Amino acid sequence: MDDEAESSRAGLLRNRNGPPPEADVDPDDEHTISDMVEDMVDDEAVREQIAKERRADAKKKRVAFLDHLLRELDTLVFLELITLYHLEYV
């Protein structure tokens, strides 16, 4: 079969079955190892920043929750003291 007689989908099927042919690779688009290392360092810095923000957010939520629990405990103790005070005089 002649190369010109290929169907229009043949190129898609060929690319789906494996990596593109090396003739399609542009040498100017290739990244050097130092570029890839810089990208990895940048990604790691971003991940560390996100993790730091998540830890700070979790800490704020934990402090707010504990504050809420302590207020509820104070209210409960206050109500028990009031109850005991009123039971003594009944």
ABEGO torsion letter per residue (X at the ends): XBAAABBAAAAAAAAAABBBBAAABBAAABBBAAAAAAAAAAAAAAAAAAAAAAAAAAAAAAAAAAAAAAAAAAAAAAAAAAAAAAAAAX
